[in-house]
Every structure is written in structure tokens, then in C-alpha cells.
Amino acid sequence: MKKLLAILFVAIMIYVVPRLDDWQEHPGTEPASLSSYTLEFPADRYPETAKHIREAMASGESKICTIDRENAEENRKESLKDIPTKKGYDRDEWPMAMCKEGGDGADIAYIAPSDNRGAGAWVSNQLDTFPDGTRVEFIVK
């Protein structure tokens, strides 16, 4: 039981407290955990994906991903429709297909499958508890 309480405490400190600070700075708004979030993407773990995200943002693509899982497959289809596959590479999209901002016009780069898929799994794990409509600002660290 003590172990469970310790884990719960750590989770609250990591996920809830920072959002409450944001909420207190902007009275009259909903807590950030219900509307927006900042995600620090680990460039050291996924360097090719990080490089692509940075370059896409520098060329004008959105830093914000509004989660829209329902339309992810359609967005992926639209963003990749004129981009041929390339043996040994994945086609990485920014904004991602799971983002409202993704789809037609997304920036595409060829990157190593291990980097792309690892990054995708990492992002998915970070955002799996957030509902559709949550705005996530990506910061590449």
C-alpha cells in the first residue's frame, strides 16, 4: 500500500502540479491538463525525428498538435499520397497524422524506421491519456 501511495504521489507531482501552476497564472480558464500541454521531445533518443521536427517547424509547420485520433488514418493518407516509399526508410510526417494540423501539406522526411517508430511509440505513450482536442506544444530538447 505504501508503494502504491508513493507512486501516486510521484504521478501527481509530475502530471498535475505543473498544470495547476499554469491554471493559477490564468484565472478563469480550465486547468491546462484539460486544454493544453507542453511535451519535450527527446532529440538524444530519436535524433532523425527530432531533426525533421525542427526543420519542419523552421519552415513554418505548426509547433502545436491538436490531438485528433479519429482522423489519423485519413490525415496519413492525405499527407503521404504523393510521396513514394523508399526502401530502408519510413516516411515521417510533421505534423503527425494524429494531429488536427496534420494531413494534406504536412512536411515529409525519409528517416530510419527504428528512429521513426521509436519516436511514434514514445509520443503515443506520452499522450495516450489525453483526450482528443487537447493542444500539445512540441519542444525538441
C-alpha positions in Angstrom: 0.0 0.0 0.0 2.8 2.4 0.8 4.4 1.7 -2.5 1.2 2.5 -4.3 0.8 5.7 -2.4 4.4 6.7 -3.3 3.7 6.0 -7.0 0.5 8.0 -6.9 2.3 10.9 -5.2 5.0 11.0 -7.8 2.5 10.8 -10.6 0.6 13.8 -9.1 3.8 15.8 -8.7 4.8 15.1 -12.3 1.5 15.4 -14.1 -0.9 17.5 -12.0 1.1 20.1 -10.1 2.8 21.8 -13.2 -0.6 22.1 -14.8 -2.2 23.6 -11.7 0.6 26.3 -11.7 -0.4 27.2 -15.3 -4.1 27.3 -14.3 -3.4 29.7 -11.4 -1.5 32.0 -13.7 -4.6 32.3 -15.9 -7.6 32.6 -13.6 -10.9 31.8 -15.2 -9.5 29.2 -17.6 -9.7 25.5 -17.3 -6.7 23.6 -16.0 -4.0 23.0 -18.7 -4.4 19.3 -18.4 -7.8 19.7 -19.9 -6.8 22.0 -22.7 -3.1 22.2 -23.4 0.2 20.6 -22.7 3.9 21.1 -23.4 5.8 18.0 -24.5 9.6 18.0 -24.5 10.6 15.6 -27.3 14.0 13.8 -26.6 16.3 14.6 -29.5 19.0 12.4 -28.0 16.8 9.3 -28.2 15.3 10.0 -31.6 17.8 12.3 -33.5 16.4 11.8 -37.0 12.8 12.5 -36.0 13.9 15.5 -33.9 15.9 16.9 -36.8 12.8 16.6 -39.0 10.5 18.2 -36.5 12.9 21.1 -36.0 13.3 21.6 -39.8 9.5 21.4 -40.4 8.8 24.0 -37.7 11.6 26.2 -39.0 9.8 26.1 -42.4 6.5 27.1 -40.9 4.8 23.9 -39.8 2.9 24.1 -36.5 4.5 23.5 -33.1 1.0 22.6 -31.9 -0.6 19.2 -32.3 -4.3 19.2 -31.5 -5.0 15.6 -30.8 -7.5 14.2 -33.4 -7.1 10.4 -33.3 -10.3 9.8 -35.2 -9.0 11.4 -38.4 -5.4 10.0 -38.2 -5.8 7.4 -41.0 -7.3 10.0 -43.3 -4.6 12.5 -42.4 -1.9 9.9 -43.1 -3.4 9.0 -46.4 -3.5 12.7 -47.4 0.0 13.6 -46.3 1.6 10.6 -47.9 -0.4 10.4 -51.2 2.2 11.9 -53.5 5.3 10.7 -51.5 6.8 7.5 -52.9 8.1 4.8 -50.5 11.9 4.4 -50.3 13.5 1.1 -49.5 15.0 1.1 -46.0 13.2 4.3 -44.9 10.0 5.4 -43.3 8.1 8.5 -44.4 7.9 10.7 -41.3 5.1 13.3 -41.1 5.1 16.6 -39.3 2.6 17.5 -38.1 1.8 13.9 -37.2 -1.2 12.2 -38.6 -2.9 12.1 -35.2 -2.9 15.9 -35.2 -5.7 18.1 -36.5 -2.9 20.1 -38.1 -1.6 17.1 -40.0 -2.7 15.7 -43.3 -2.5 17.4 -46.7 0.5 19.7 -46.8 2.4 18.1 -43.9 6.2 18.1 -44.1 7.5 14.6 -45.0 11.1 13.3 -44.5 12.6 9.9 -45.1 14.2 8.6 -41.8 15.3 5.3 -40.4 12.4 3.0 -39.4 13.8 2.4 -35.9 14.0 6.2 -35.2 10.6 6.9 -36.6 8.8 4.0 -34.9 10.5 4.5 -31.6 9.6 8.2 -31.7 6.0 7.3 -32.6 5.7 4.9 -29.7 7.3 7.4 -27.3 4.8 10.1 -28.3 1.9 7.8 -28.2 2.8 6.7 -24.6 3.2 10.3 -23.5 -0.2 11.3 -24.9 -2.4 8.2 -24.5 -4.3 9.6 -21.5 -5.1 13.0 -23.1 -8.5 13.3 -24.9 -9.0 14.4 -28.4 -9.0 18.2 -28.6 -6.0 18.6 -26.3 -3.5 21.0 -27.7 0.1 19.8 -27.3 3.1 22.2 -28.0 6.2 20.2 -29.0 9.5 21.4 -27.9 12.5 19.5 -29.2 15.2 19.1 -26.5 
